[in-house]
Amino acid sequence: MSDTTGDIAASHKIPALCGNIIGGETYTQGDQIPVICPETDEVVTHAVEADDETLDLAIRTAQETFEQGEWSKASSDHRQKVLFRIADLIEKHQEELAWLETLNIGAPIRQSETRHVTRAVLNFRFFAEYCSQTSGDAYYQQPDYLTVVTREPVGVAALIGPWNAPIALTTMKIAGAIAFGNSCVVKPSEISPLTAFRVTQLLLEAGLPEGVVNLVNGRGGTTGAALSSHDGIDRLSFTGGTATGRAIMSAAGKNLVPVTLELGGKSANIIFDDADYEQALDGSLLGIFSNNGQQCLAGSRILVQRSIFDRFVADFVGRTNNLRMGSSFDRRTEIGPLATKSHFNRVLSFADLAREEGCEILTGGRAADGYSSGYFFEPTVAVTPRNDLRICQEEIFGPFATIQVFDTPEEAWRIANESDFGLVSYVWTSSLETATTAHKAIKAGMVLINTPIVRELRAPFGGFKDSGVGSESGASCEAFYTEQKTTVIPMAKPNLPKLGSEA
C-alpha cells in the first residue's frame, strides 16, 4: 500500500472481513473473495460469499421482518425520522466512506467525497422528504360509491449494485425501497463491497430495525444469479452491464418478478459551432474523464461541428494531456487507476481495436508510464472516421473518448441515434431551436442541454433501448416498490337484485 494510502489508513479502519449482515448479525463463514486496491494491486480484505443457505436465510429474514410490521406498518413520519438519521450519519462519516470508496474502486478522493458520498446523503434525505408527502386517490364520480386507491409496500426487494459508483447508486436503491416500508436484500458487486458493508452497519446504528436491510456478498454468476431467480423476492433492481441485465431479467421473469434495469451507455456529446466554446470544452472533459471514465452516462462519443472541429480537437487533446494522473488519495488527482486488472486489459484492448479500425489515436491508448503497480491507463482520445465502428458502438467504460465530425443538425441526430444504447445525450448550443429539436430528435432517456450530468431525483433516470428497463426517481420508485390497491365503499345500502328469490 502506498505511503499516501497508509497515512489515511492510520485514521480509518479496513474491515478484516466484509461479512454477510442478516438480521443485524454478521456472518463470516464461507468462501472468501479478495478485495483489491486498484492503485496498489494489493489485497486489502476479503468479502465472504453467501452460499445458497446464507442467501435463503437473508431472504427469509427480510420476509419475516416485513410480515412482523415494525417497519412495513410504521407511519411515514417514523420512517422519515429514521431516514434523516441515516443521512446525517453517512454525512458524519463522509471522510471514512469516501476513503473506503477510493480504496476500493480508485476514484479520486475529491470525487468520492463531493460526488459519491454526497449523493448517498442526498438519496436518504430525498426519500425521507418524499415518503412523507405521498398520497392516495379518491374517485366519487359515481354518487353512490366512494372508490379509494392506496399504495402498500410490496415486500422484499432484491437490490444489486454496481462496482463503479457503489455507495451513490446502491444507496439510491436502498433508500427508494425502504422509504415505502419494504425490506430488502442487497448484493454489492464482489469487486467493491467495502462501502455497502459499512453503510449497512450505519443503517443499524441509525435505528433501522434489524432485518429490514440484509447484505449478501458474492459473485454475479453465483450469488447474483441465485438472488435473481429466487422465488422469495417481490422486486428486483439492478445496475450494471447490459448482458448481465438480460440474464437477470430472464431469471426474475420466471417468477413474474418486476425489474428495473439501469444498464450500459454510449452517449453522444454533441457540440455545435454556436455553443459557448469554453463551457462545451469543460463539460466534455468532465463528461468522459470523471470517475476515471467508468460511468454509464459518460459522454464517450463526442460529435463536433466541422467549422470548429480542428480547434476543438486540438484544445481537447491539450487539456487531456494536462490531466493530473496519480494516486487517488492525492486531492489534486483528476485521473486515478481503473478498478480492476481485467477491466484495465479490456480498456487497453480497445486501443488496439481503434488502430485496426483505422482510427487515429491522438493521445493515450496505453498503460501509463511511471507506475510500478496499479491499473493506470492513459486518458485516450481517438478521431474516428465513421460511427459504425466497434470503437463507437461498444461501451468501453474507461477514460477513452472518440471524436467525430458532423455538418448539420440532422446528421448529428442521426449519428447520436445510431446506437444500441439510449441512456444520456449532451448537446451544446446557443440556439433555442437546436435545443428544442434535440429534445425531440434524440432517442435517450435524458437529454442535457449546455451542462454535464445533473441528477434531479424528482425526475426519472432510465434508458431507452439496451440502456435499461424502467427508471429511478421519487415517483418511479414509489410506483415500483409499492402495489396499488383499489377499495370501493358504497355510500348507501345498495339495492341488490335477489337472485333465486321467488318474489
N, C-alpha and C positions, 0 to 999 in steps of 0.2 A: 504494500500500500504506500502511496506517495507521502512525502512529508506533509503536504497540504492536507491530504485526507486524514493523516494521522493526527494533525493538530486539531481538526474539527472533531475527530472521533473521541478525543480526550474529554469532550464535553457532552457527548451523546453516546447512546448505547445501541449496539447492533444486537438484535435478539440472538441468543445461542441457537435457537431453532424457531422457525416460523411454523408453529403447530396448527392444528385444526381447532377452531374455537366453536364449541357446540354447547348451547345451553349455559353459556358462561364459563364452561370448563375448557381447559386447553389439553388437547390430546397429542401426544408426541410419539406414538408408536406407529411405525410404518416405514416404507421406503423413503429415502431422503434424496431430494433433488438439489444439486448445488446451485447456489445463488452467486452470480459472478459480477464483480465490479468491472464495467467495460473500460474503465480508464487504466486499470492495472492488470486485467486478466486474472485476477485472484478470486478465489472462493472466499466470500465474506461470511456466509452462513449457509444453512440448508433449509428447504421447505419440506415438510412432511406430507407425502402424497396420501390422499384419502382413498382407501380401498372401498370396495362395494359396501362392506359392513359399516364403515365410518360414514359414507355418503347416505346410506339408509338412515342411520342414526340422526344425521343433520336434518334430513327432510322430515323424519318422524317428529323430531323435536320442534321444528318450525310449525308443523301441523298441529301438534298438541298445544303449543303456545298460542297459536291463532284461536283454537277452539276454546281455550280457557278464558280468553277475552280480556285479559288485563290490558292489553294494548289495542286489540282489534275493536273492542267495545268502549274504549276510553273516549272521553269528549275531545273534540278538536282543540279546545283550549288547553287541555292537558298535553296532548301530543305536541302542540305548538311550543309549550314551555320547554319540553324535553329537546325538541329540535333546535331551539335557540341555545340551550345549554351545550348541545353538541357543537354548534357553530362556534360558540365562544371558546370551547375547549380546544378545538382544532386551531383556532386563531392563536390561542395561548401557546400552543406547541408548534407554531409555524416554522420556526428555525429548525427544530428537530425533524419535522416531517419533510421539509424541503431538502435537508441533508440526506435523509433516507432515500428520497426520490432520486436525487442526483447520484448518490452512491449506487443505486440500482440500475438506472437507465442512462446515465451520462448527460442528462440535460444540464445546461449551465445553471449554476446555483441561483443566479438572479432570476432566471426564468422559472425555476422551480418555486421560488418564493412568491414572485409577483404574478405568476400566471396559474401554476398548478395548484398550490395550496390556497391561494386567494380564491380561486374558483371553487374549491371544495367548501370553503367557508360560505361563499355565496349560495351554493347549492342548498345547504341546510337552512340558511336564513330565508331564501326564496320560498322553499316549500313550507316552512313554518308560517310564513305570511299567507301563502296560497291556500293551505288547507283550512285556515280559519275563515276564509271568505267563500268557500264552496256553498252551493245552494241546490235545491231541487226545483222541480217544475210542478205546477198545478194547472189542470185543464178543467174548465167549468162551462164549456160551450153547450154541453147537454145539461139543461137546467135541473134535471132530477138526479144528476150524478156529479160527484167530485172525483176526478182522476189525479192521483198524486204520483210523481215519478221521483224516486230516491236512488241513491247510489250506495253500494255496500262494498267493502274490501273483498278481493277475490279469494284470498287465502295465502298460498305460498308462491313466491316469485323466485325463479332461478335467475341470478344475475351474473353474467360472465363478462369480466372486464378486460381491457386491452393492456398491452405492455408499454405502449408509447407515452401515455399520459395517465397512469393508473389512478392516482389519487383524484384527479379532476373528473375523469369520466366514470370511474366506478362509484364515486360518491353521488354523482348525479342519479345513478340508478337506485342506490340505497335510499337516498332522500326521497325520490319520487315514489318508491314502493312503500316505505314505512309511513310516510305522511298521511296516507289514506287508511292506515290500520293493518296493513299486511305484515306477514312475517316473510323472511327471505333466506335463501342460501346463496352465498356469494362465493364465486370462484375467480380469484385474480389469475392473471397469466402466471405460469410457472417461472417465467423469466423475471417477473417484477412483483414479488409478493410482499415486499417489506412494508410499504405504506398501508396496504389493506390490513395487514396483521396489526399494525399499531393503531390504525383508526378503529378497528373493531374493539380493541381494548378501551379506547377513549369513549366509544359509544356506551359501553357498560359503565364506565366511570361517570358519564353524564346522567345516568339514571334510566337508560333504555332497559326495559325488562329483559332478563336473560332468555334466550331462545327466539327473540324477535329477529336478530341478525346472527346468522351462523356462517362461519367461514370454513371453507374447504379448499385445500391446495391440491394441485395436480396438473398433469399434462392434459392438453386439449384432447388428444386421441384416446385418453383413458377416462380420467375424472370428468372432463368436459363432455365427452360423448355419453357417459353414464348419466350425468345430470340432465342432459338434454332429452334423453329418451325415458326418463323416469316417470312413472305414472302418478307420482305423488306431487308433482308441481302443477300449478294452475296458470302461470305465465312464465315466459322466458324472454329475457332481454340480453342481447349480445352485441358487442362492439369488437370488430376485428376484420379479418380478410374475407373477401367475397367467397372464395372456395369453401372456407370453413363455415361461413354463413349458410351456404346452400345445404351443407351436411346437417347443420343444426336445425334448420327449418324442416328438413325432411324427417329427422328423428322426432322432433316435437310434434309434427303433423300427424304421426301415427296415433298419438293420444289426443288429437284435436286441441293441442295447447297453442293459444295465440302467441305470436312472437313479434318483437321489434328487433330489427337488424340495422345497425349503422356500420356500413361496410367501406369498401375502398373508394378511392377517388383519383382522378387525373384532371384536375381542374384547370380550365383555361383562365389566363390572366391577360386581358385584352387592353392594349394601350393605344389610344387614338392620338393623332398628332395635335389635337386641340386640348389635350389634358394638361393639368398642372404638372409640368415635367418632373420637378423635384419630388413632388408628392408621389407620383407614379413610380419613380425610381426607388424611393424609400420603401414604399408599400410592396413593391415587387421583391425586394431583398428580404423583407420581413416575411412575405408570403411563402418563400421557398426555403429559407435558411433558419427560421425559428425552430426551436426544439430539434436542432440538428437535421432538419428536413424530414423528420419522422412524424408526419401528421397527415391524416387522411384528407384534410382540407387544404393542403399545400397548393399554391398556385404554380404548379410544376411546368405547365405548358404556357410559356409567355409568347403572346402574339403581339407584334409591334407593327404599326402602320409604316408603309415604305418610306415616307418622307423624313421620318425621324429614326429609322431602323439603325443605320450605321452609328449615329451619335449615341443612341440608347445602348447598343451592344457594347460599344467602347466604354461607356461610363459604367455599365453593369459589371463588366469584366474587371474594370479597375477597382470598383468597390468590393467585388468578390475577393480579389487578391489581397485586399486590406483587412478582410475579416480576421478578427483576433481568435486564432485557434489555440487551445491549450487545455490545461486542467479545468475540469468542470467546476471545481471548487474555488477557482480564482474568479472573483467578482467581475473582472474585466473581460473574461472569456465570452465570446459570441458563438463559437462553434466548438463542441466537445466531441467525444467519440460516439460512434454508433453503438447500439445497445448490446449486440451480441456478435461473436465471431462469424457465425453462419450468415447473419444479415450483412455484415461487412463484406463477406465474399460475394454475396448476391449483388449488392450495390456495385461492387467492383466489376462484376461480370457485365453490367450494362455499359461500362465504358468501352470494353472490347466490342460489344454489340454495336454501339454507336459508330465505331470506326468501320466495322464490317458493313453497316448500312449506308455508308457514305456521308456521315455527319462530320462536322468539323468541331473538334473539342478545342475550345479557346483557352480554357484553363482547367486545371484539376484532372480528374479521371484516373487517379492513382492513390495508393496509400501515402499518407503524409510523411514527410521526412522528419527525422529528429525525435522519434518516439520509440523507445526500446520495448514498450508494452502498450497494450490497449488497441482499440479498434478505430484509429483516426483515419478518416478518409477526406482527401482534399475537396473542398467545395468546388463543384464542377458546373461548367457552362458549355453547352453544345448547340451549335446552329444546325438546324435540321432542314433538309430540302422539301420534305413532304410530311403530311400529318399521318399517313397510313403506316409509317414505320413502327416497329415494335417499341422503339425508344419513346415514341409519342403516345403509344396506346396502352402500355403496361405500366402499372403503378410501381415505381422504383422505391419510394418511401425512404428517401435519403436526400442529402444536400446536392441535388442534381437537377439543374434547370435546362430545359430545352427552349430554344428561341426560334420562332418562325416569323416570316414576313407576311403581311396581308395588305391589300389595296383598298377594298371597300368594306363598309359595314356588313353587307350581305355575305361577303367572303369570310369575315370574322365569325359571324354567327354559324356559318356552315362548318368551319373548322372546329369551333367550340363544341358543336353538337355531334361531330363525327367521333364518337367515343362510346364505349360500352358503359361508361360511368356518367353520373349526373349528380354530384354532391354539391359542389360550390362553383361559382364563377365570379370573377372580378372584372370590373370594367372601369377604365379611367378616361373620362371625357368631361369637357365643359359644356357640352351640348345637351340640353334637356331632351331634345328629340331623340338623340342617340341613346340616352339613358333610358328613356321610356320604351324605346324599341328593344333594347337589351332585355328589359324586364319581360317583354312578351316573347322574344325570339329564342332566348336561351333555355334549354331543357335541363334545368338543375334545380335542386331543392332550395338553394339560396343563391341570390344574385346580389353582390355587394358593389355599390357604385362609389368610386373615389374613396375607398377605405379598405385596409386589410380586415381580417376577420373581426367581427363584433358579434358577441353571443348574447342575444336578448332572450332570457329564459322564458319570457312570456310568449315568444313566437316559436313555432315548431322548427326543429332542426332534424332533417332527414333527407334522404337522397332519392333521385329518380333512377330508373334502370338498375344496373348492377351495384349501385351505391347503397341500396338498402330497401327495407320494408318498414313502414311506419315512421314515427318521429318521436322526439322528446321535447317537451315543453310543459308548462303548467297544465294546460288543458289536455294536451296529448297524454300526459302521464295519468291524469285523472281518469280519462276515458279508458286507458289501457289497464290500470291497476284497480279498477272498480267495475262492478256489474250494475246495470240498471235494473230497477225493479218498479213495475207499474202496479199500483194499488187503486182499485175502483171502489168508491164508497157511495151507496145510494143516499140521497138527501131526504128521501121519504120512503115509506114502505112500498116496495114495488108491487104492482098489480100483476101477479104471475098467472099464466094460463094453468088450469088444473087438469093436467094430463091424467087420463084414466078415471076421471070422475064421471059419475052418471048424470050429474046435474047439467 
